[in-house]
Amino acid sequence: MSGRPVKRSLTLQGHRTSVSLEDEFWKEFRRLATLADKPVNQLAAEIDQGRGVDIGLASAIRLYVLRAVLREAGRGDGPAR
């Protein structure tokens, strides 16, 4: 576990973009997309649409993952966003 972010490519509404995420966050994000029965790009697009202008996409994805994991552990409430 290096902890270093890795740049990953996504397509959001037909446009290519990239996010830098640590492997652990990326793996958990992919797992959550599978659980939601959504492609990773679709889930990322939904997160992108719901984030504010003052937060980057990678940070928004990390927060989504964190909230989902806390909720699964019984330590959080509400939606993942």
mmCIF file of the N, C-alpha and C atoms, coordinates in Angstrom:
data_MODEL
# 
_entry.id   MODEL 
# 
loop_
_atom_site.group_PDB 
_atom_site.id 
_atom_site.type_symbol 
_atom_site.label_atom_id 
_atom_site.label_alt_id 
_atom_site.label_comp_id 
_atom_site.label_asym_id 
_atom_site.label_entity_id 
_atom_site.label_seq_id 
_atom_site.pdbx_PDB_ins_code 
_atom_site.Cartn_x 
_atom_site.Cartn_y 
_atom_site.Cartn_z 
_atom_site.occupancy 
_atom_site.B_iso_or_equiv 
_atom_site.pdbx_formal_charge 
_atom_site.auth_seq_id 
_atom_site.auth_comp_id 
_atom_site.auth_asym_id 
_atom_site.auth_atom_id 
_atom_site.pdbx_PDB_model_num 
ATOM 1   N N  . MET A 1 1  ? 0.844   -1.169 0.000   1.00 0.00 ? 1  MET A N  1 
ATOM 2   C CA . MET A 1 1  ? 0.000   0.000  0.000   1.00 0.00 ? 1  MET A CA 1 
ATOM 3   C C  . MET A 1 1  ? 0.893   1.237  0.000   1.00 0.00 ? 1  MET A C  1 
ATOM 4   N N  . SER A 1 2  ? 0.959   1.909  -1.140  1.00 0.00 ? 2  SER A N  1 
ATOM 5   C CA . SER A 1 2  ? 1.851   3.057  -1.258  1.00 0.00 ? 2  SER A CA 1 
ATOM 6   C C  . SER A 1 2  ? 1.199   4.353  -0.788  1.00 0.00 ? 2  SER A C  1 
ATOM 7   N N  . GLY A 1 3  ? -0.127  4.457  -0.918  1.00 0.00 ? 3  GLY A N  1 
ATOM 8   C CA . GLY A 1 3  ? -0.800  5.672  -0.523  1.00 0.00 ? 3  GLY A CA 1 
ATOM 9   C C  . GLY A 1 3  ? -0.716  6.776  -1.554  1.00 0.00 ? 3  GLY A C  1 
ATOM 10  N N  . ARG A 1 4  ? 0.030   6.535  -2.608  1.00 0.00 ? 4  ARG A N  1 
ATOM 11  C CA . ARG A 1 4  ? 0.159   7.554  -3.644  1.00 0.00 ? 4  ARG A CA 1 
ATOM 12  C C  . ARG A 1 4  ? -1.041  7.499  -4.579  1.00 0.00 ? 4  ARG A C  1 
ATOM 13  N N  . PRO A 1 5  ? -1.604  8.669  -4.894  1.00 0.00 ? 5  PRO A N  1 
ATOM 14  C CA . PRO A 1 5  ? -2.717  8.681  -5.856  1.00 0.00 ? 5  PRO A CA 1 
ATOM 15  C C  . PRO A 1 5  ? -2.247  8.254  -7.244  1.00 0.00 ? 5  PRO A C  1 
ATOM 16  N N  . VAL A 1 6  ? -3.147  7.592  -7.945  1.00 0.00 ? 6  VAL A N  1 
ATOM 17  C CA . VAL A 1 6  ? -2.888  7.160  -9.324  1.00 0.00 ? 6  VAL A CA 1 
ATOM 18  C C  . VAL A 1 6  ? -3.918  7.840  -10.199 1.00 0.00 ? 6  VAL A C  1 
ATOM 19  N N  . LYS A 1 7  ? -3.463  8.410  -11.310 1.00 0.00 ? 7  LYS A N  1 
ATOM 20  C CA . LYS A 1 7  ? -4.364  9.081  -12.227 1.00 0.00 ? 7  LYS A CA 1 
ATOM 21  C C  . LYS A 1 7  ? -5.171  8.039  -12.993 1.00 0.00 ? 7  LYS A C  1 
ATOM 22  N N  . ARG A 1 8  ? -6.490  8.218  -13.021 1.00 0.00 ? 8  ARG A N  1 
ATOM 23  C CA . ARG A 1 8  ? -7.387  7.287  -13.697 1.00 0.00 ? 8  ARG A CA 1 
ATOM 24  C C  . ARG A 1 8  ? -8.306  8.083  -14.613 1.00 0.00 ? 8  ARG A C  1 
ATOM 25  N N  . SER A 1 9  ? -8.591  7.516  -15.775 1.00 0.00 ? 9  SER A N  1 
ATOM 26  C CA . SER A 1 9  ? -9.425  8.186  -16.762 1.00 0.00 ? 9  SER A CA 1 
ATOM 27  C C  . SER A 1 9  ? -10.887 7.812  -16.584 1.00 0.00 ? 9  SER A C  1 
ATOM 28  N N  . LEU A 1 10 ? -11.752 8.804  -16.765 1.00 0.00 ? 10 LEU A N  1 
ATOM 29  C CA . LEU A 1 10 ? -13.191 8.612  -16.708 1.00 0.00 ? 10 LEU A CA 1 
ATOM 30  C C  . LEU A 1 10 ? -13.822 9.346  -17.884 1.00 0.00 ? 10 LEU A C  1 
ATOM 31  N N  . THR A 1 11 ? -15.003 8.919  -18.256 1.00 0.00 ? 11 THR A N  1 
ATOM 32  C CA . THR A 1 11 ? -15.782 9.638  -19.258 1.00 0.00 ? 11 THR A CA 1 
ATOM 33  C C  . THR A 1 11 ? -17.070 10.082 -18.586 1.00 0.00 ? 11 THR A C  1 
ATOM 34  N N  . LEU A 1 12 ? -17.251 11.403 -18.503 1.00 0.00 ? 12 LEU A N  1 
ATOM 35  C CA . LEU A 1 12 ? -18.430 11.976 -17.867 1.00 0.00 ? 12 LEU A CA 1 
ATOM 36  C C  . LEU A 1 12 ? -19.236 12.711 -18.917 1.00 0.00 ? 12 LEU A C  1 
ATOM 37  N N  . GLN A 1 13 ? -20.406 12.196 -19.216 1.00 0.00 ? 13 GLN A N  1 
ATOM 38  C CA . GLN A 1 13 ? -21.304 12.797 -20.192 1.00 0.00 ? 13 GLN A CA 1 
ATOM 39  C C  . GLN A 1 13 ? -20.594 13.057 -21.522 1.00 0.00 ? 13 GLN A C  1 
ATOM 40  N N  . GLY A 1 14 ? -19.844 12.065 -21.958 1.00 0.00 ? 14 GLY A N  1 
ATOM 41  C CA . GLY A 1 14 ? -19.174 12.129 -23.248 1.00 0.00 ? 14 GLY A CA 1 
ATOM 42  C C  . GLY A 1 14 ? -17.840 12.846 -23.257 1.00 0.00 ? 14 GLY A C  1 
ATOM 43  N N  . HIS A 1 15 ? -17.402 13.363 -22.140 1.00 0.00 ? 15 HIS A N  1 
ATOM 44  C CA . HIS A 1 15 ? -16.132 14.089 -22.061 1.00 0.00 ? 15 HIS A CA 1 
ATOM 45  C C  . HIS A 1 15 ? -15.146 13.317 -21.197 1.00 0.00 ? 15 HIS A C  1 
ATOM 46  N N  . ARG A 1 16 ? -13.917 13.182 -21.686 1.00 0.00 ? 16 ARG A N  1 
ATOM 47  C CA . ARG A 1 16 ? -12.868 12.496 -20.933 1.00 0.00 ? 16 ARG A CA 1 
ATOM 48  C C  . ARG A 1 16 ? -12.310 13.429 -19.874 1.00 0.00 ? 16 ARG A C  1 
ATOM 49  N N  . THR A 1 17 ? -12.067 12.862 -18.707 1.00 0.00 ? 17 THR A N  1 
ATOM 50  C CA . THR A 1 17 ? -11.423 13.589 -17.626 1.00 0.00 ? 17 THR A CA 1 
ATOM 51  C C  . THR A 1 17 ? -10.610 12.585 -16.829 1.00 0.00 ? 17 THR A C  1 
ATOM 52  N N  . SER A 1 18 ? -9.849  13.065 -15.894 1.00 0.00 ? 18 SER A N  1 
ATOM 53  C CA . SER A 1 18 ? -9.088  12.137 -15.053 1.00 0.00 ? 18 SER A CA 1 
ATOM 54  C C  . SER A 1 18 ? -9.169  12.590 -13.610 1.00 0.00 ? 18 SER A C  1 
ATOM 55  N N  . VAL A 1 19 ? -9.036  11.611 -12.729 1.00 0.00 ? 19 VAL A N  1 
ATOM 56  C CA . VAL A 1 19 ? -8.989  11.871 -11.293 1.00 0.00 ? 19 VAL A CA 1 
ATOM 57  C C  . VAL A 1 19 ? -7.799  11.107 -10.730 1.00 0.00 ? 19 VAL A C  1 
ATOM 58  N N  . SER A 1 20 ? -7.213  11.654 -9.705  1.00 0.00 ? 20 SER A N  1 
ATOM 59  C CA . SER A 1 20 ? -6.114  10.979 -9.018  1.00 0.00 ? 20 SER A CA 1 
ATOM 60  C C  . SER A 1 20 ? -6.644  10.448 -7.706  1.00 0.00 ? 20 SER A C  1 
ATOM 61  N N  . LEU A 1 21 ? -6.699  9.113  -7.604  1.00 0.00 ? 21 LEU A N  1 
ATOM 62  C CA . LEU A 1 21 ? -7.202  8.461  -6.402  1.00 0.00 ? 21 LEU A CA 1 
ATOM 63  C C  . LEU A 1 21 ? -6.231  7.372  -5.952  1.00 0.00 ? 21 LEU A C  1 
ATOM 64  N N  . GLU A 1 22 ? -6.139  7.195  -4.650  1.00 0.00 ? 22 GLU A N  1 
ATOM 65  C CA . GLU A 1 22 ? -5.368  6.096  -4.093  1.00 0.00 ? 22 GLU A CA 1 
ATOM 66  C C  . GLU A 1 22 ? -6.065  4.784  -4.450  1.00 0.00 ? 22 GLU A C  1 
ATOM 67  N N  . ASP A 1 23 ? -5.277  3.711  -4.558  1.00 0.00 ? 23 ASP A N  1 
ATOM 68  C CA . ASP A 1 23 ? -5.830  2.407  -4.946  1.00 0.00 ? 23 ASP A CA 1 
ATOM 69  C C  . ASP A 1 23 ? -6.987  1.972  -4.055  1.00 0.00 ? 23 ASP A C  1 
ATOM 70  N N  . GLU A 1 24 ? -6.860  2.201  -2.754  1.00 0.00 ? 24 GLU A N  1 
ATOM 71  C CA . GLU A 1 24 ? -7.908  1.775  -1.832  1.00 0.00 ? 24 GLU A CA 1 
ATOM 72  C C  . GLU A 1 24 ? -9.231  2.483  -2.119  1.00 0.00 ? 24 GLU A C  1 
ATOM 73  N N  . PHE A 1 25 ? -9.168  3.783  -2.386  1.00 0.00 ? 25 PHE A N  1 
ATOM 74  C CA . PHE A 1 25 ? -10.387 4.515  -2.717  1.00 0.00 ? 25 PHE A CA 1 
ATOM 75  C C  . PHE A 1 25 ? -10.951 4.052  -4.053  1.00 0.00 ? 25 PHE A C  1 
ATOM 76  N N  . TRP A 1 26 ? -10.086 3.812  -5.033  1.00 0.00 ? 26 TRP A N  1 
ATOM 77  C CA . TRP A 1 26 ? -10.549 3.380  -6.351  1.00 0.00 ? 26 TRP A CA 1 
ATOM 78  C C  . TRP A 1 26 ? -11.236 2.009  -6.266  1.00 0.00 ? 26 TRP A C  1 
ATOM 79  N N  . LYS A 1 27 ? -10.620 1.087  -5.546  1.00 0.00 ? 27 LYS A N  1 
ATOM 80  C CA . LYS A 1 27 ? -11.216 -0.256 -5.409  1.00 0.00 ? 27 LYS A CA 1 
ATOM 81  C C  . LYS A 1 27 ? -12.576 -0.180 -4.718  1.00 0.00 ? 27 LYS A C  1 
ATOM 82  N N  . GLU A 1 28 ? -12.666 0.618  -3.672  1.00 0.00 ? 28 GLU A N  1 
ATOM 83  C CA . GLU A 1 28 ? -13.935 0.754  -2.955  1.00 0.00 ? 28 GLU A CA 1 
ATOM 84  C C  . GLU A 1 28 ? -14.966 1.465  -3.823  1.00 0.00 ? 28 GLU A C  1 
ATOM 85  N N  . PHE A 1 29 ? -14.558 2.446  -4.583  1.00 0.00 ? 29 PHE A N  1 
ATOM 86  C CA . PHE A 1 29 ? -15.462 3.147  -5.498  1.00 0.00 ? 29 PHE A CA 1 
ATOM 87  C C  . PHE A 1 29 ? -16.018 2.182  -6.543  1.00 0.00 ? 29 PHE A C  1 
ATOM 88  N N  . ARG A 1 30 ? -15.158 1.335  -7.083  1.00 0.00 ? 30 ARG A N  1 
ATOM 89  C CA . ARG A 1 30 ? -15.616 0.329  -8.055  1.00 0.00 ? 30 ARG A CA 1 
ATOM 90  C C  . ARG A 1 30 ? -16.591 -0.652 -7.412  1.00 0.00 ? 30 ARG A C  1 
ATOM 91  N N  . ARG A 1 31 ? -16.315 -1.048 -6.171  1.00 0.00 ? 31 ARG A N  1 
ATOM 92  C CA . ARG A 1 31 ? -17.215 -1.960 -5.460  1.00 0.00 ? 31 ARG A CA 1 
ATOM 93  C C  . ARG A 1 31 ? -18.583 -1.310 -5.261  1.00 0.00 ? 31 ARG A C  1 
ATOM 94  N N  . LEU A 1 32 ? -18.586 -0.040 -4.873  1.00 0.00 ? 32 LEU A N  1 
ATOM 95  C CA . LEU A 1 32 ? -19.847 0.664  -4.658  1.00 0.00 ? 32 LEU A CA 1 
ATOM 96  C C  . LEU A 1 32 ? -20.629 0.821  -5.956  1.00 0.00 ? 32 LEU A C  1 
ATOM 97  N N  . ALA A 1 33 ? -19.928 1.062  -7.047  1.00 0.00 ? 33 ALA A N  1 
ATOM 98  C CA . ALA A 1 33 ? -20.599 1.152  -8.348  1.00 0.00 ? 33 ALA A CA 1 
ATOM 99  C C  . ALA A 1 33 ? -21.238 -0.188 -8.699  1.00 0.00 ? 33 ALA A C  1 
ATOM 100 N N  . THR A 1 34 ? -20.534 -1.271 -8.450  1.00 0.00 ? 34 THR A N  1 
ATOM 101 C CA . THR A 1 34 ? -21.074 -2.610 -8.719  1.00 0.00 ? 34 THR A CA 1 
ATOM 102 C C  . THR A 1 34 ? -22.301 -2.869 -7.853  1.00 0.00 ? 34 THR A C  1 
ATOM 103 N N  . LEU A 1 35 ? -22.236 -2.512 -6.577  1.00 0.00 ? 35 LEU A N  1 
ATOM 104 C CA . LEU A 1 35 ? -23.381 -2.690 -5.675  1.00 0.00 ? 35 LEU A CA 1 
ATOM 105 C C  . LEU A 1 35 ? -24.595 -1.890 -6.142  1.00 0.00 ? 35 LEU A C  1 
ATOM 106 N N  . ALA A 1 36 ? -24.341 -0.716 -6.695  1.00 0.00 ? 36 ALA A N  1 
ATOM 107 C CA . ALA A 1 36 ? -25.422 0.138  -7.191  1.00 0.00 ? 36 ALA A CA 1 
ATOM 108 C C  . ALA A 1 36 ? -25.863 -0.270 -8.592  1.00 0.00 ? 36 ALA A C  1 
ATOM 109 N N  . ASP A 1 37 ? -25.202 -1.291 -9.160  1.00 0.00 ? 37 ASP A N  1 
ATOM 110 C CA . ASP A 1 37 ? -25.495 -1.764 -10.514 1.00 0.00 ? 37 ASP A CA 1 
ATOM 111 C C  . ASP A 1 37 ? -25.349 -0.641 -11.542 1.00 0.00 ? 37 ASP A C  1 
ATOM 112 N N  . LYS A 1 38 ? -24.250 0.111  -11.392 1.00 0.00 ? 38 LYS A N  1 
ATOM 113 C CA . LYS A 1 38 ? -23.961 1.231  -12.287 1.00 0.00 ? 38 LYS A CA 1 
ATOM 114 C C  . LYS A 1 38 ? -22.524 1.134  -12.771 1.00 0.00 ? 38 LYS A C  1 
ATOM 115 N N  . PRO A 1 39 ? -22.277 1.545  -13.997 1.00 0.00 ? 39 PRO A N  1 
ATOM 116 C CA . PRO A 1 39 ? -20.887 1.655  -14.437 1.00 0.00 ? 39 PRO A CA 1 
ATOM 117 C C  . PRO A 1 39 ? -20.165 2.744  -13.622 1.00 0.00 ? 39 PRO A C  1 
ATOM 118 N N  . VAL A 1 40 ? -18.874 2.592  -13.465 1.00 0.00 ? 40 VAL A N  1 
ATOM 119 C CA . VAL A 1 40 ? -18.076 3.567  -12.719 1.00 0.00 ? 40 VAL A CA 1 
ATOM 120 C C  . VAL A 1 40 ? -18.266 4.970  -13.294 1.00 0.00 ? 40 VAL A C  1 
ATOM 121 N N  . ASN A 1 41 ? -18.276 5.088  -14.610 1.00 0.00 ? 41 ASN A N  1 
ATOM 122 C CA . ASN A 1 41 ? -18.428 6.404  -15.238 1.00 0.00 ? 41 ASN A CA 1 
ATOM 123 C C  . ASN A 1 41 ? -19.767 7.046  -14.877 1.00 0.00 ? 41 ASN A C  1 
ATOM 124 N N  . GLN A 1 42 ? -20.828 6.259  -14.812 1.00 0.00 ? 42 GLN A N  1 
ATOM 125 C CA . GLN A 1 42 ? -22.141 6.805  -14.459 1.00 0.00 ? 42 GLN A CA 1 
ATOM 126 C C  . GLN A 1 42 ? -22.161 7.298  -13.020 1.00 0.00 ? 42 GLN A C  1 
ATOM 127 N N  . LEU A 1 43 ? -21.624 6.491  -12.111 1.00 0.00 ? 43 LEU A N  1 
ATOM 128 C CA . LEU A 1 43 ? -21.582 6.910  -10.710 1.00 0.00 ? 43 LEU A CA 1 
ATOM 129 C C  . LEU A 1 43 ? -20.725 8.162  -10.548 1.00 0.00 ? 43 LEU A C  1 
ATOM 130 N N  . ALA A 1 44 ? -19.607 8.214  -11.236 1.00 0.00 ? 44 ALA A N  1 
ATOM 131 C CA . ALA A 1 44 ? -18.740 9.406  -11.176 1.00 0.00 ? 44 ALA A CA 1 
ATOM 132 C C  . ALA A 1 44 ? -19.473 10.627 -11.723 1.00 0.00 ? 44 ALA A C  1 
ATOM 133 N N  . ALA A 1 45 ? -20.253 10.449 -12.791 1.00 0.00 ? 45 ALA A N  1 
ATOM 134 C CA . ALA A 1 45 ? -21.009 11.567 -13.358 1.00 0.00 ? 45 ALA A CA 1 
ATOM 135 C C  . ALA A 1 45 ? -22.060 12.065 -12.368 1.00 0.00 ? 45 ALA A C  1 
ATOM 136 N N  . GLU A 1 46 ? -22.710 11.149 -11.657 1.00 0.00 ? 46 GLU A N  1 
ATOM 137 C CA . GLU A 1 46 ? -23.701 11.545 -10.655 1.00 0.00 ? 46 GLU A CA 1 
ATOM 138 C C  . GLU A 1 46 ? -23.045 12.317 -9.515  1.00 0.00 ? 46 GLU A C  1 
ATOM 139 N N  . ILE A 1 47 ? -21.887 11.855 -9.086  1.00 0.00 ? 47 ILE A N  1 
ATOM 140 C CA . ILE A 1 47 ? -21.151 12.556 -8.031  1.00 0.00 ? 47 ILE A CA 1 
ATOM 141 C C  . ILE A 1 47 ? -20.718 13.926 -8.540  1.00 0.00 ? 47 ILE A C  1 
ATOM 142 N N  . ASP A 1 48 ? -20.258 13.977 -9.778  1.00 0.00 ? 48 ASP A N  1 
ATOM 143 C CA . ASP A 1 48 ? -19.818 15.231 -10.384 1.00 0.00 ? 48 ASP A CA 1 
ATOM 144 C C  . ASP A 1 48 ? -20.952 16.251 -10.416 1.00 0.00 ? 48 ASP A C  1 
ATOM 145 N N  . GLN A 1 49 ? -22.139 15.805 -10.776 1.00 0.00 ? 49 GLN A N  1 
ATOM 146 C CA . GLN A 1 49 ? -23.291 16.710 -10.847 1.00 0.00 ? 49 GLN A CA 1 
ATOM 147 C C  . GLN A 1 49 ? -23.692 17.222 -9.471  1.00 0.00 ? 49 GLN A C  1 
ATOM 148 N N  . GLY A 1 50 ? -23.474 16.419 -8.431  1.00 0.00 ? 50 GLY A N  1 
ATOM 149 C CA . GLY A 1 50 ? -23.899 16.796 -7.092  1.00 0.00 ? 50 GLY A CA 1 
ATOM 150 C C  . GLY A 1 50 ? -22.870 17.560 -6.280  1.00 0.00 ? 50 GLY A C  1 
ATOM 151 N N  . ARG A 1 51 ? -21.659 17.681 -6.805  1.00 0.00 ? 51 ARG A N  1 
ATOM 152 C CA . ARG A 1 51 ? -20.624 18.356 -6.008  1.00 0.00 ? 51 ARG A CA 1 
ATOM 153 C C  . ARG A 1 51 ? -20.710 19.864 -6.212  1.00 0.00 ? 51 ARG A C  1 
ATOM 154 N N  . GLY A 1 52 ? -20.207 20.581 -5.242  1.00 0.00 ? 52 GLY A N  1 
ATOM 155 C CA . GLY A 1 52 ? -20.165 22.033 -5.351  1.00 0.00 ? 52 GLY A CA 1 
ATOM 156 C C  . GLY A 1 52 ? -18.970 22.483 -6.163  1.00 0.00 ? 52 GLY A C  1 
ATOM 157 N N  . VAL A 1 53 ? -18.942 23.751 -6.481  1.00 0.00 ? 53 VAL A N  1 
ATOM 158 C CA . VAL A 1 53 ? -17.844 24.285 -7.279  1.00 0.00 ? 53 VAL A CA 1 
ATOM 159 C C  . VAL A 1 53 ? -16.543 24.377 -6.491  1.00 0.00 ? 53 VAL A C  1 
ATOM 160 N N  . ASP A 1 54 ? -16.646 24.290 -5.171  1.00 0.00 ? 54 ASP A N  1 
ATOM 161 C CA . ASP A 1 54 ? -15.453 24.445 -4.341  1.00 0.00 ? 54 ASP A CA 1 
ATOM 162 C C  . ASP A 1 54 ? -14.796 23.118 -3.969  1.00 0.00 ? 54 ASP A C  1 
ATOM 163 N N  . ILE A 1 55 ? -15.238 22.024 -4.594  1.00 0.00 ? 55 ILE A N  1 
ATOM 164 C CA . ILE A 1 55 ? -14.644 20.718 -4.306  1.00 0.00 ? 55 ILE A CA 1 
ATOM 165 C C  . ILE A 1 55 ? -14.321 20.015 -5.619  1.00 0.00 ? 55 ILE A C  1 
ATOM 166 N N  . GLY A 1 56 ? -13.135 19.443 -5.679  1.00 0.00 ? 56 GLY A N  1 
ATOM 167 C CA . GLY A 1 56 ? -12.728 18.726 -6.879  1.00 0.00 ? 56 GLY A CA 1 
ATOM 168 C C  . GLY A 1 56 ? -13.405 17.363 -6.972  1.00 0.00 ? 56 GLY A C  1 
ATOM 169 N N  . LEU A 1 57 ? -13.408 16.804 -8.158  1.00 0.00 ? 57 LEU A N  1 
ATOM 170 C CA . LEU A 1 57 ? -14.063 15.515 -8.377  1.00 0.00 ? 57 LEU A CA 1 
ATOM 171 C C  . LEU A 1 57 ? -13.420 14.406 -7.553  1.00 0.00 ? 57 LEU A C  1 
ATOM 172 N N  . ALA A 1 58 ? -12.105 14.359 -7.495  1.00 0.00 ? 58 ALA A N  1 
ATOM 173 C CA . ALA A 1 58 ? -11.433 13.313 -6.716  1.00 0.00 ? 58 ALA A CA 1 
ATOM 174 C C  . ALA A 1 58 ? -11.824 13.407 -5.244  1.00 0.00 ? 58 ALA A C  1 
ATOM 175 N N  . SER A 1 59 ? -11.871 14.602 -4.707  1.00 0.00 ? 59 SER A N  1 
ATOM 176 C CA . SER A 1 59 ? -12.279 14.781 -3.305  1.00 0.00 ? 59 SER A CA 1 
ATOM 177 C C  . SER A 1 59 ? -13.735 14.373 -3.113  1.00 0.00 ? 59 SER A C  1 
ATOM 178 N N  . ALA A 1 60 ? -14.588 14.714 -4.062  1.00 0.00 ? 60 ALA A N  1 
ATOM 179 C CA . ALA A 1 60 ? -16.002 14.341 -3.969  1.00 0.00 ? 60 ALA A CA 1 
ATOM 180 C C  . ALA A 1 60 ? -16.162 12.819 -3.990  1.00 0.00 ? 60 ALA A C  1 
ATOM 181 N N  . ILE A 1 61 ? -15.366 12.140 -4.793  1.00 0.00 ? 61 ILE A N  1 
ATOM 182 C CA . ILE A 1 61 ? -15.417 10.676 -4.831  1.00 0.00 ? 61 ILE A CA 1 
ATOM 183 C C  . ILE A 1 61 ? -14.937 10.097 -3.509  1.00 0.00 ? 61 ILE A C  1 
ATOM 184 N N  . ARG A 1 62 ? -13.844 10.636 -2.966  1.00 0.00 ? 62 ARG A N  1 
ATOM 185 C CA . ARG A 1 62 ? -13.350 10.157 -1.670  1.00 0.00 ? 62 ARG A CA 1 
ATOM 186 C C  . ARG A 1 62 ? -14.408 10.321 -0.587  1.00 0.00 ? 62 ARG A C  1 
ATOM 187 N N  . LEU A 1 63 ? -15.087 11.467 -0.559  1.00 0.00 ? 63 LEU A N  1 
ATOM 188 C CA . LEU A 1 63 ? -16.136 11.699 0.438   1.00 0.00 ? 63 LEU A CA 1 
ATOM 189 C C  . LEU A 1 63 ? -17.306 10.748 0.234   1.00 0.00 ? 63 LEU A C  1 
ATOM 190 N N  . TYR A 1 64 ? -17.660 10.478 -1.007  1.00 0.00 ? 64 TYR A N  1 
ATOM 191 C CA . TYR A 1 64 ? -18.733 9.527  -1.306  1.00 0.00 ? 64 TYR A CA 1 
ATOM 192 C C  . TYR A 1 64 ? -18.376 8.149  -0.745  1.00 0.00 ? 64 TYR A C  1 
ATOM 193 N N  . VAL A 1 65 ? -17.149 7.723  -1.001  1.00 0.00 ? 65 VAL A N  1 
ATOM 194 C CA . VAL A 1 65 ? -16.686 6.422  -0.517  1.00 0.00 ? 65 VAL A CA 1 
ATOM 195 C C  . VAL A 1 65 ? -16.675 6.399  1.011   1.00 0.00 ? 65 VAL A C  1 
ATOM 196 N N  . LEU A 1 66 ? -16.127 7.426  1.626   1.00 0.00 ? 66 LEU A N  1 
ATOM 197 C CA . LEU A 1 66 ? -16.064 7.481  3.080   1.00 0.00 ? 66 LEU A CA 1 
ATOM 198 C C  . LEU A 1 66 ? -17.456 7.401  3.693   1.00 0.00 ? 66 LEU A C  1 
ATOM 199 N N  . ARG A 1 67 ? -18.381 8.188  3.181   1.00 0.00 ? 67 ARG A N  1 
ATOM 200 C CA . ARG A 1 67 ? -19.745 8.188  3.722   1.00 0.00 ? 67 ARG A CA 1 
ATOM 201 C C  . ARG A 1 67 ? -20.404 6.824  3.548   1.00 0.00 ? 67 ARG A C  1 
ATOM 202 N N  . ALA A 1 68 ? -20.186 6.196  2.410   1.00 0.00 ? 68 ALA A N  1 
ATOM 203 C CA . ALA A 1 68 ? -20.771 4.870  2.172   1.00 0.00 ? 68 ALA A CA 1 
ATOM 204 C C  . ALA A 1 68 ? -20.202 3.840  3.139   1.00 0.00 ? 68 ALA A C  1 
ATOM 205 N N  . VAL A 1 69 ? -18.905 3.867  3.351   1.00 0.00 ? 69 VAL A N  1 
ATOM 206 C CA . VAL A 1 69 ? -18.263 2.914  4.260   1.00 0.00 ? 69 VAL A CA 1 
ATOM 207 C C  . VAL A 1 69 ? -18.738 3.152  5.693   1.00 0.00 ? 69 VAL A C  1 
ATOM 208 N N  . LEU A 1 70 ? -18.830 4.413  6.108   1.00 0.00 ? 70 LEU A N  1 
ATOM 209 C CA . LEU A 1 70 ? -19.325 4.716  7.449   1.00 0.00 ? 70 LEU A CA 1 
ATOM 210 C C  . LEU A 1 70 ? -20.769 4.264  7.615   1.00 0.00 ? 70 LEU A C  1 
ATOM 211 N N  . ARG A 1 71 ? -21.577 4.474  6.596   1.00 0.00 ? 71 ARG A N  1 
ATOM 212 C CA . ARG A 1 71 ? -22.975 4.042  6.646   1.00 0.00 ? 71 ARG A CA 1 
ATOM 213 C C  . ARG A 1 71 ? -23.063 2.521  6.768   1.00 0.00 ? 71 ARG A C  1 
ATOM 214 N N  . GLU A 1 72 ? -22.255 1.813  5.991   1.00 0.00 ? 72 GLU A N  1 
ATOM 215 C CA . GLU A 1 72 ? -22.234 0.345  6.050   1.00 0.00 ? 72 GLU A CA 1 
ATOM 216 C C  . GLU A 1 72 ? -21.787 -0.146 7.423   1.00 0.00 ? 72 GLU A C  1 
ATOM 217 N N  . ALA A 1 73 ? -20.922 0.615  8.064   1.00 0.00 ? 73 ALA A N  1 
ATOM 218 C CA . ALA A 1 73 ? -20.423 0.238  9.389   1.00 0.00 ? 73 ALA A CA 1 
ATOM 219 C C  . ALA A 1 73 ? -21.370 0.685  10.499  1.00 0.00 ? 73 ALA A C  1 
ATOM 220 N N  . GLY A 1 74 ? -22.475 1.320  10.117  1.00 0.00 ? 74 GLY A N  1 
ATOM 221 C CA . GLY A 1 74 ? -23.429 1.792  11.105  1.00 0.00 ? 74 GLY A CA 1 
ATOM 222 C C  . GLY A 1 74 ? -23.015 3.062  11.799  1.00 0.00 ? 74 GLY A C  1 
ATOM 223 N N  . ARG A 1 75 ? -22.102 3.795  11.175  1.00 0.00 ? 75 ARG A N  1 
ATOM 224 C CA . ARG A 1 75 ? -21.583 5.006  11.804  1.00 0.00 ? 75 ARG A CA 1 
ATOM 225 C C  . ARG A 1 75 ? -21.958 6.268  11.041  1.00 0.00 ? 75 ARG A C  1 
ATOM 226 N N  . GLY A 1 76 ? -22.859 6.160  10.078  1.00 0.00 ? 76 GLY A N  1 
ATOM 227 C CA . GLY A 1 76 ? -23.265 7.330  9.305   1.00 0.00 ? 76 GLY A CA 1 
ATOM 228 C C  . GLY A 1 76 ? -24.708 7.228  8.905   1.00 0.00 ? 76 GLY A C  1 
ATOM 229 N N  . ASP A 1 77 ? -25.292 8.358  8.555   1.00 0.00 ? 77 ASP A N  1 
ATOM 230 C CA . ASP A 1 77 ? -26.689 8.407  8.161   1.00 0.00 ? 77 ASP A CA 1 
ATOM 231 C C  . ASP A 1 77 ? -26.806 8.981  6.756   1.00 0.00 ? 77 ASP A C  1 
ATOM 232 N N  . GLY A 1 78 ? -27.956 8.788  6.187   1.00 0.00 ? 78 GLY A N  1 
ATOM 233 C CA . GLY A 1 78 ? -28.326 9.474  4.958   1.00 0.00 ? 78 GLY A CA 1 
ATOM 234 C C  . GLY A 1 78 ? -27.640 8.952  3.726   1.00 0.00 ? 78 GLY A C  1 
ATOM 235 N N  . PRO A 1 79 ? -27.854 9.676  2.631   1.00 0.00 ? 79 PRO A N  1 
ATOM 236 C CA . PRO A 1 79 ? -27.300 9.250  1.347   1.00 0.00 ? 79 PRO A CA 1 
ATOM 237 C C  . PRO A 1 79 ? -25.793 9.403  1.312   1.00 0.00 ? 79 PRO A C  1 
ATOM 238 N N  . ALA A 1 80 ? -25.186 8.761  0.349   1.00 0.00 ? 80 ALA A N  1 
ATOM 239 C CA . ALA A 1 80 ? -23.732 8.766  0.238   1.00 0.00 ? 80 ALA A CA 1 
ATOM 240 C C  . ALA A 1 80 ? -23.191 10.120 -0.150  1.00 0.00 ? 80 ALA A C  1 
ATOM 241 N N  . ARG A 1 81 ? -23.988 10.992 -0.682  1.00 0.00 ? 81 ARG A N  1 
ATOM 242 C CA . ARG A 1 81 ? -23.499 12.310 -1.066  1.00 0.00 ? 81 ARG A CA 1 
ATOM 243 C C  . ARG A 1 81 ? -23.635 13.291 0.038   1.00 0.00 ? 81 ARG A C  1 
# 
